[in-house]
Amino acid sequence: MPFGLAFSPEERDGVEPEVVPKPEELWDKYSTDAPARRQWCIGRSNLVKSLVTLVERYDINPKTTWTSAEYPFRQWSTMEADSMSAALSNIKAARVLKRSGLGAAILVALLFAYQATLAFPQPFFPHRVTYKHMTIYSRRELPRDIETILQKTDSLLSRSELYNPQTESRIFICDSNSLFWFYTGGLRHVFAVAFPHTTRYIFVPKADYERDLVLFERTGPGDKRERHLTSTLAHEIVHLYIFDCLGRKAEAALPDWIKEGYCEYIGQGDAIPPDEGIKHLLNGDGNIPGLFYFRSRRMMEVLMDSQGSSIQQVLSHPPNEAEVLEALMKTMKLNQTLH
């Protein structure tokens, strides 16, 4: 969770550590349906709690350390690298070293090492293949047919109005759930994650190249989600396109259903079977893994395929979510009646 980021004076007023809100309070205020983003936000809040202890223990002025509690919490979760770098600066490593000796020196060294590893993971991924604008890195030797995966990914991306063959994409296949957790700030049970605001890296837990599948840590025996690697890579790269199109502030303010829905629309991927997804939506089911992304893609299909909107129109004038969802439900109910 960021502290001491380079925000403008209007966005930063400094608050005492004790008024840093609980994740549940922030969640209610800055609500979003994206499960991965919610998990990430709570993780960032837990990081803040541990650093509050550090601030109090070493008598660091919190007014120079904490950003305003009013800053949209969902945006905090997208700034991992900036956050750690700013934290090291604001904690004032030299002052900590002087007051607390070896223990703080080790802590600061570990923080620097962690930040360096996040910023430059390439040495830990010695194998790589480049195709056009995409470079895929792996800890293990990549198969010969990896270029086929990248070709299919590029074909999906070329469908987008935002497609830019000059946009460089660096993709890291972790081949380990633990390593994926390390590089993504504690994320679990997700297919991949992109960092458009900072390093622009994309991380994937594991991959089955022969079957074109992402292998990930499931939530439990009932988690039946599956995704193609090609659609997953296209999804994450489209996040970079949206960020490049809008910029930091506008992208952060864009509703998640539009961001995720458009990425799913271009990636042409579903984590759950279409018939199952439609049934869950018509039944009003909630808390189904993958359903938010399924619904968001169908809402983008309503806008772009049924109503003929362009992505530029959607991004510049985001439509009302409730109205688009209502149109989607009417369409699905009509189709159910006809069948």
VEXVOZA-186584 format. One record per residue (C-alpha): x, z, y. Coordinates in pm, whole numbers, padded with zeros to 5 digits, always signed. Last residue first. Layout:
N
XZY
...
***
This chain:
339
-03455-02688-02195
-03644-02772-01879
-03722-02402-01820
-03357-02300-01860
-03252-02572-01618
-03503-02444-01363
-03379-02087-01407
-03018-02203-01356
-03105-02398-01042
-03305-02111-00893
-03021-01870-00969
-02768-02094-00796
-02984-02132-00485
-03022-01752-00466
-02647-01710-00505
-02587-01950-00217
-02832-01761+00004
-02687-01421-00087
-02330-01537-00016
-02404-01669+00332
-02186-01969+00400
-01825-01952+00522
-01785-02175+00830
-01424-02297+00852
-01351-02243+00484
-01676-02397+00360
-01647-02697+00590
-01286-02757+00486
-01390-02724+00123
-01632-03010+00172
-02006-02960+00138
-02211-03204-00070
-02507-02973-00135
-02521-03013-00513
-02153-03076-00591
-01974-02881-00317
-02202-02591-00232
-02376-02549-00567
-02046-02602-00749
-01893-02331-00531
-02168-02094-00648
-02094-02190-01007
-01726-02101-00958
-01817-01765-00806
-02050-01679-01095
-01783-01747-01359
-01524-01557-01157
-01749-01252-01124
-01843-01278-01493
-01485-01256-01621
-01519-00910-01776
-01888-00806-01769
-01949-00516-01532
-02300-00631-01448
-02587-00799-01625
-02864-00944-01410
-03028-01104-01711
-03005-01451-01552
-02637-01393-01474
-02554-01264-01823
-02732-01558-01987
-02552-01807-01763
-02215-01655-01856
-02292-01665-02228
-02394-02029-02215
-02083-02112-02009
-01837-01942-02250
-01626-01669-02080
-01290-01698-01905
-01396-02027-01753
-01152-02284-01620
-01198-02598-01417
-00886-02511-01214
-01038-02675-00906
-01367-02486-00928
-01195-02168-01043
-00973-02169-00733
-01280-02250-00523
-01475-01958-00670
-01186-01716-00635
-01145-01781-00265
-01515-01825-00195
-01624-01522-00398
-01346-01321-00237
-01486-01360+00112
-01235-01500+00366
-01097-01227+00592
-00756-01219+00422
-00733-01597+00448
-00818-01587+00819
-00553-01324+00888
-00266-01477+00688
-00301-01847+00762
-00598-02072+00688
-00464-02387+00522
-00143-02239+00388
-00336-01943+00243
-00591-02173+00083
-00316-02388-00070
-00132-02083-00205
-00453-01960-00372
-00485-02313-00513
-00157-02246-00695
-00316-01952-00876
-00614-02150-01005
-00397-02448-01107
-00175-02214-01310
-00479-02061-01481
-00635-02401-01551
-00315-02519-01721
-00263-02194-01913
-00608-02223-02065
-00814-01909-02047
-00969-01672-02298
-01198-01370-02261
-01324-01188-02570
-01287-00832-02438
-01494-00629-02685
-01190-00499-02873
-01047-00348-02551
-00943-00422-02193
-00721-00707-02307
-00354-00737-02220
-00279-01107-02169
-00194-01426-02354
-00258-01739-02147
-00346-02042-02357
-00233-02405-02383
-00249-02394-02765
+00114-02505-02809
+00222-02329-02492
+00100-01984-02596
+00177-01790-02280
+00255-01435-02172
+00192-01212-01868
+00180-01480-01594
+00336-01426-01250
+00307-01656-00948
+00553-01627-00660
+00460-01694-00298
+00706-01418-00200
+00479-01261+00061
+00126-01353+00163
+00065-01606-00118
+00145-01354-00395
-00013-01506-00706
-00149-01322-01012
-00209-01413-01374
-00447-01362-01665
-00563-01010-01583
-00600-00698-01800
-00330-00504-01615
-00187-00493-01264
+00068-00221-01185
+00256-00359-00886
+00265-00719-01003
+00631-00737-01108
+00631-00416-01313
+00293-00476-01481
+00411-00826-01582
+00725-00666-01725
+00514-00424-01928
+00281-00700-02051
+00580-00897-02172
+00659-01268-02199
+00698-01259-01818
+00621-01627-01750
+00729-01675-01388
+00585-01957-01177
+00745-02083-00857
+00523-02326-00664
+00649-02552-00385
+00384-02710-00168
+00513-03061-00096
+00261-03225-00330
-00018-03091-00104
-00366-03071-00245
-00610-02916+00004
-00883-03173-00067
-00851-03063-00429
-00873-03300-00725
-00492-03337-00723
-00469-02976-00843
-00624-03060-01180
-00378-03346-01237
-00090-03121-01133
-00190-02868-01398
-00214-03141-01661
+00137-03258-01571
+00265-02900-01579
+00133-02844-01931
+00277-03179-02043
+00609-03076-01891
+00605-02767-02112
+00597-02997-02417
+00966-02948-02488
+00930-02575-02535
+01078-02325-02286
+01370-02108-02392
+01288-01744-02336
+01296-01527-02025
+01090-01792-01850
+01072-01975-01519
+00832-02257-01429
+00908-02475-01132
+00625-02674-00974
+00645-02927-00688
+00725-03230-00909
+00800-03091-01255
+01073-02830-01281
+01175-02647-01599
+01341-02305-01616
+01523-02069-01849
+01724-01775-01710
+01431-01552-01607
+01597-01221-01511
+01825-01394-01257
+01513-01555-01099
+01340-01227-01004
+01468-01232-00644
+01218-01065-00407
+01063-00833-00663
+01403-00738-00805
+01542-00674-00457
+01245-00450-00374
+01292-00250-00694
+01664-00211-00630
+01601-00096-00274
+01344+00155-00394
+01582+00277-00665
+01862+00323-00415
+01628+00514-00184
+01526+00747-00466
+01888+00798-00577
+01992+00884-00223
+01692+01116-00194
+01810+01315-00493
+02178+01305-00387
+02148+01461-00043
+01828+01588+00114
+01874+01595+00486
+02143+01331+00547
+02010+01091+00285
+01659+01112+00425
+01786+01040+00776
+01987+00743+00653
+01693+00601+00461
+01468+00583+00760
+01127+00618+00596
+01022+00342+00831
+01271+00082+00708
+01226+00151+00339
+00852+00145+00383
+00865-00185+00566
+01045-00348+00274
+00805-00196+00022
+00501-00311+00216
+00628-00660+00283
+00686-00707-00091
+00346-00578-00196
+00134-00740+00072
-00181-00857-00102
-00325-00513-00183
-00333-00410+00181
-00578-00689+00260
-00850-00524+00051
-00807-00210+00254
-00911-00366+00581
-00723-00176+00853
-00936+00122+00961
-00704+00372+00797
-00450+00270+01057
-00099+00207+00938
+00123+00496+00841
+00492+00551+00912
+00564+00592+01279
+00282+00844+01326
+00386+01009+01000
+00703+01153+01154
+00934+01226+00862
+00979+01589+00764
+01153+01523+00432
+00897+01692+00210
+00595+01585+00416
+00689+01217+00418
+00777+01220+00048
+00449+01387-00043
+00262+01130+00162
+00464+00872-00032
+00309+00984-00358
-00039+00966-00210
+00027+00621-00065
+00125+00492-00408
-00206+00618-00544
-00383+00419-00274
-00193+00106-00380
-00315+00155-00735
-00671+00193-00612
-00642-00135-00424
-00497-00314-00728
-00782-00203-00951
-01031-00327-00693
-00849-00658-00656
-00854-00710-01033
-01228-00638-01047
-01320-00891-00775
-01662-00778-00651
-01551-00685-00301
-01644-00387-00087
-01448-00298+00224
-01637+00018+00318
-01735+00132-00030
-01386+00057-00159
-01229+00240+00130
-01423+00552+00043
-01343+00515-00328
-00973+00467-00255
-00961+00798-00066
-00891+00776+00303
-00558+00848+00474
-00669+01131+00698
-00419+01381+00559
-00130+01144+00622
-00184+01152+00999
-00287+00823+01150
-00102+00554+01339
-00281+00316+01580
-00217-00019+01418
-00439-00326+01429
-00468-00340+01810
-00095-00281+01845
-00023-00596+01634
+00080-00551+01274
+00440-00566+01155
+00388-00337+00862
+00473+00032+00896
+00290+00133+00582
+00156-00105+00328
+00000+00000+00000
***
